[in-house]
């Protein structure tokens, strides 16, 4: 048997024993907060605070330029992953340059 197979098999045995009450496994519960809602004005404010044109902001968010236009006109609202990104930007704008997402030239 391979080492990986043996490791997976042992883990499955531990899970089974835990379910049967024979052993106690270390567990932890993670709570993820709900994301904020962002209207057209908020999206535009975030983009402008980064001093980015819509096209660059779209690239940052991983969406099309049309999507950013729709967000900023109120025709559409950002999805969960975009809202989470906006929250991170609002809390720490420098995260983008620090993590190499935005590179000034």
C-alpha positions in Angstrom: 0.0 0.0 0.0 1.1 3.5 -0.7 1.8 6.0 2.1 -1.0 8.3 0.9 -3.5 5.4 0.8 -2.5 4.2 4.2 -2.9 7.8 5.6 -6.4 8.2 4.1 -7.4 4.7 5.4 -6.2 5.6 8.9 -8.1 8.9 8.8 -11.3 7.1 7.8 -10.9 4.6 10.6 -10.5 7.5 13.1 -13.6 9.2 11.8 -15.6 6.0 12.1 -14.3 5.5 15.7 -15.2 9.1 16.5 -18.7 8.7 15.2 -19.1 5.5 17.3 -17.9 7.4 20.4 -14.8 5.3 20.8 -12.4 8.2 20.5 -12.7 12.0 20.6 -11.2 14.0 17.7 -10.1 17.6 18.0 -12.7 19.7 16.3 -13.3 23.4 15.9 -16.2 25.4 14.6 -15.6 28.3 12.3 -18.1 31.1 11.8 -17.9 33.1 8.7 -19.6 36.5 8.8 -22.1 37.5 6.2 -20.8 39.9 3.5 -22.0 43.5 3.3 -24.2 44.6 0.4 -22.6 47.1 -2.0 -24.8 49.4 -4.0 -23.7 51.4 -7.1 -22.3 54.3 -5.2 -20.3 52.1 -2.9 -18.7 50.2 -5.8 -17.8 53.4 -7.5 -16.4 54.8 -4.3 -14.2 51.8 -3.8 -12.9 51.9 -7.4 -12.2 55.6 -7.2 -10.4 55.2 -3.8 -8.0 52.8 -5.6 -7.7 55.4 -8.4 -8.5 52.8 -11.0 -10.4 53.1 -14.3 -13.3 50.7 -14.7 -11.3 48.4 -17.0 -8.5 47.9 -14.4 -11.0 47.5 -11.6 -12.7 44.8 -13.6 -9.4 43.0 -14.1 -8.7 43.3 -10.3 -12.1 41.8 -9.5 -11.9 39.1 -12.2 -14.9 40.3 -14.1 -15.7 42.0 -17.3 -15.7 45.7 -17.8 -19.5 45.4 -18.6 -20.0 43.9 -15.1 -18.3 46.8 -13.4 -20.4 49.2 -15.5 -23.6 47.3 -14.4 -22.5 47.5 -10.8 -21.9 51.2 -10.9 -25.1 51.9 -12.8 -27.2 49.9 -10.4 -28.3 47.4 -13.1 -26.6 44.6 -11.2 -25.1 44.0 -7.7 -21.7 42.4 -6.9 -21.8 38.7 -5.9 -20.5 37.2 -2.7 -16.8 36.9 -3.7 -16.7 40.4 -5.1 -18.4 41.7 -1.9 -15.8 39.9 0.2 -13.0 41.4 -1.8 -14.5 44.9 -1.3 -14.6 44.3 2.4 -11.0 43.4 2.5 -10.1 46.5 0.4 -12.1 48.7 2.7 -10.4 47.3 5.8 -6.9 47.5 4.3 -6.4 49.0 0.9 -2.6 48.3 1.1 -3.3 44.5 1.0 -3.5 44.7 -2.8 0.0 46.1 -3.2 1.5 44.2 -0.2 0.3 40.9 -1.7 1.4 41.8 -5.2 -2.2 42.0 -6.7 -1.6 45.7 -7.7 1.9 46.6 -8.8 2.7 50.2 -9.5 5.1 50.9 -12.3 
